Amino acid sequence: MISVEEFTQQADAWFAEHTPRDVPFMLPLTFMEVGTDEQFEFLRAWQNKVYTAGYLGAHWPKDYGGGGLTQAHQDAATRVMRKYNVPIMLNAIGIGWAGPLILDTGTEEEKRKYLPGILSADDIWCQGFSEPDNGSDLGNAQLKAVRATNSQGEDEYVLNGSKIWTTQGNYAKYMILLARTNFDAPNKYAGLSFFLAPMRIPGVETTKIRKLTGEFGFTQTFFTDAHIPADTLMGEEGDGWKVAMRTLEYERGARGGQAGGYTMSQTDPLEVLGLAKRAIRNGKPALEDPVMRDRMVQHIIDAQAMMANRERAKISPLVSEKPFALPLLSKLQFTEYARETGELALDLEGAQAGYYVGEENSREDGYWQRSYLNAFSATIGGGTSQIQRNIVGEHVLGLPKSK
Amino acid sequence: MTRHLARIALTEMQAELRDQAMRFCADKSPISRVRALIQDEHGFDLAVWTEMAELGWMGIAIPEAQGGLGLELADLVPVAEAMGKHLMSSPFLSTNLAAQAILTGGTDAQKAEWLSKLASGTIATVALFEPSGAWDLDAVEGKTKTFAMDLGAAEIVITTVRHEGETRLALIPRKRIEARRETIIDETKRSYAFDVPRFDDSDLMPADLTVATLERIELVANLLQAAELSGAAAACVDYTVDYLKTRKQFGKLIGAYQALKHPTVDAFLDAENARSLLYAAATHCEKQGDGEIAVRMANAKAEGALSYAADRSIQFHGGFGFTYDCDAQLYRRKAMFAASQFGDAAFHRARLAELLL
């Protein structure tokens, strides 16, 4: 097997040569911002190219399309991707959620069927957890899956209901789906089941959702008497919540197995400082304004605190009183920080904050305007900041549940 | 730009010291004792102070050659944090400021006479504040000093004086001073005002070290204050949480109400941020330039964290929060007083703006 060092060198050389530069349109910074076919096709081709070169799924078994190397190899390749700030990997749900789940708990047949297409980006995956009426209350999902036998005598489930915030739903071939198979279960969680549901079948329709930015990237998915084979069930009926939580662990990196690469660009938390130094506010350099100076420093301190929290989390004597505090606070802190960054940026821009993407007089083509509006995807998605406060309040501070 | 200042190092000794100090302060400073000492003239327990000195804590940042343990500034942090967490009052900060001032800017004779005494528990303090509230060199009139903390129990005070048209530091014996105790908002602390007495040339500290010594005093004061406030912020959140878990209204534990739960989590996040910045400041405090940045960040965050935690603590305790008996006021007053010493959070941020922007 090739050594990690040698593999890293090869990856470095490959990405140095092949990382696309001067792309004539805006590349999405996250997999949730793929709003045009142009962006989609570009990123699909890019992921495929990275995979074919051996730098995605390097640690997955060869039988399932992987490179047969080790996690250390893939981690090294991912680091090189960060170094060159390459475009994101497109097939996020496949790479980070469905793939590791199937690799861990799927049958041989499922592994052969699904895994190669995840890596090559031939088969795009989406996630069907949230519902229009059950956003934060995921455990209350109501999409109905009824077991039945079709005219050929095959077992199947018939789906009815709707999922929302399906990222790349209009491009996806498969969905990891949380559906209710039992409406009489002893509690809401026990009635849920988890499916690897095909999307291109009769009875499944997607409608694009236009985001507050004016762009696209998500869909709502409607299921109307959609029949899916019974063997797309993962685990047993009633295991849905457990399986869904497991996928979250892959996604958060709490369990290994992700195919590698990254599906969100890592931005410098202090990128806004560059803007602050350039921005003109009401005709004067923004940083001559004492209020803006103070806010900028507060923001730097907050960034510093986030980074220091990450450092402290590694030192057990300094987290022993409440060991889960920092991990459980991080989503709240990071996402709110990103939103505040956008807010600060717009205030720094003064009059130019009034422009939007596409305006030639705008600063950085409305980058910060868009970024502020998009920041809400993270303070709302994946459990709103308010839900995060409940989680920390109840699980870390031991406060009574809010019911 | 400042990313490297987020790195945190903790030595095994610091971890042990932190455990030891937390246990010691929990044991010696239950809230009943904190409140009893509010009535005490000097505001602290001399027997406990003696024990602290016997544990070697007063010599932590004094070199071995001068009778100390020869450890670092960072090693004072766990002690100050533990004291803050348990609202323990003592002349720890005052004495350490005086010790650092003498180490940085004292004459050989002053060092020889005082450092080993301070390392073994003799109490000392600094007095830099003018009646105007300024403490910088240009503002010194050298007539009256305020906010001389713990002066009542101290043997010596390091203060700024005017001498031949210059501002200088002088080490003056307490017995030469007639001090008046000031009424301050944090009743667990003691502050004094005094008219600068006559002094001799031998009391003066070397002129060429005045600036460096003042910078040292500020750095140490800000670091240890950040530690005290950060410890207190963590304790204040715990105090509020305890009430939210036991008090019922409208048939429910009030902690179930998100209007109380969510701000409490925000206060907790602030306190956690303050702690991380504190340990980062401890890690970097001795580095030229970087030390000031890390320390001011930690202090600004800690002051904000305690202010918010205590302000909400008063509110969330409802009617009880409005009483003297509720400890929330102790925390709130601590934050207010701390803000008055060597600059509040906005002051530190203004300095940081000069250093960073």
Interface residues (C-beta under 8 A of the other chain):
Chain A: L270 L273 A276 K277 L287 P290 R293 D294 M296 V297 Q298 I300 I301 D302 Q304 A305 M306 M307 A308 N309 R310 E311 R312 I315 P317 L318 E321 A325 L326 L329 L332 Q333 Q386 R389 N390 V392 G393 V396 L397 G398 L399 P400 K401 S402 K403
Chain B: M1 T2 R3 L5 A6 R7 I8 L10 A15 R18 D19 A234 V237 V241 L244 K245 K252 L253 G255 A256 Y257 Q258 K261 H262 T264 V265 D266 F268 L269 E272 N273 A274 R275 S276 L277 Y279 A280 M297 A300 K301 A346 R349 A350 L352 A353 L356 L357
